[in-house]
Amino acid sequence: MSVETIYKVALHPFINESIASLKAMTNLSGSSADVFMDQVDDFRFKGYAVCSEVSGCINGVIMMHHYPETAVAIGNSVCETMFDEKYDYTEINEELSNALAEWGNTIVGRSTDLLSRHNLEFNFSSPYFVHNFDDMEKHLTDVKEIVTVPITVEGVGRYYFNLLVRDVNFQASGVKREESTGISNPHSKPLTTDSKVLLVDDSAMIRKAIKRYLNQLGYDNIIEANDGSTAVSMVENEAPDFMFMDVVMDKMNGDQALKTIRAKGHDVPVVMLSSVTDQALINQCEQDGVSGFIFKPIQANNGAKIIQSYLKIA
């Protein structure tokens, strides 16, 4: 098992998407250094990590690994870019955790979706976060090799991608990053500014951002839900005129909520939000009457404009 093979197949899409999302979501520039092998016995947790379990032809953990000060700087920059305000937190708090989660989810979502298109037989868990030094021991259980790639963020510091390999069995080649801009709303009649808009996302940060963009466009009658099940109930009880809804959420995903809403006879226009660009998912949502599909990230410099293009009804 060569370092080159593991890097090209498993890590390369994450590195590319990480650097691209860093630029898109923080206006920071990053560059990758050479891949190298870490010693398992000497591996140390740096203080903050976004992780995803890998199963299938690779068994292990992929980890985006930060020193706390780097995580704080990137989290502040994510907030600044999304809200067009100055952020200067000095430690990770709830708001920065939400920002880092959104950044990490975007990277993992887009990267794993890209890998899945190439039939590489990888499976990835939903991203989760490690803050505690004591939690690292369980991640190192049965790990045989660790492949590491440093990422230097200009003016900030470094973070690292680690692939903690327990077992591997594959033969495949590298893949390239693809751009996705979304699927436009086919309708043409503008949504009046007194309409009721329902925002559905398990990220409080995303709801806050989209609400701000809607306010900039003159929409103030906004209600919120943090999962698909609640969204279905709110469609029944609140009768919104328009919805923006995330795909991957707790309790019920957005695509299932959309199907349920349509099965109950509601024709409210729904625009889906996701960092995952899976064509099968998009096709299914289109069959269920989606009114558009926005691929994350969206930021302060383009958020209102993007949102405005979807505020139309039949």
Secondary structure, DSSP 8 states (H G I E B T S, - for coil): --HHHHIIIIIHHHHHHHHHHHHHHH---EEE---EEE-GGG----SEEEEEEEEESEEEEEEEEE-HHHHHHHHHHHHHHHHSS----SS--HHHHHHHHHHHHHHHHHHHHHHHTTT--EEE---EEE--GGGHHHHTTT--EEEEEEEEETTTEEEEEEEEEEEE--------------B-----EE--TTS-EEEE-S-HHHHHHHHHHHHHTT---EEEESSHHHHHHHHHHH--SEEEEESS-SSS-HHHHHHHHHHTT----EEEEES---HHHHHHHHHTT---EEES---TTTHHHHHHHH-EE-
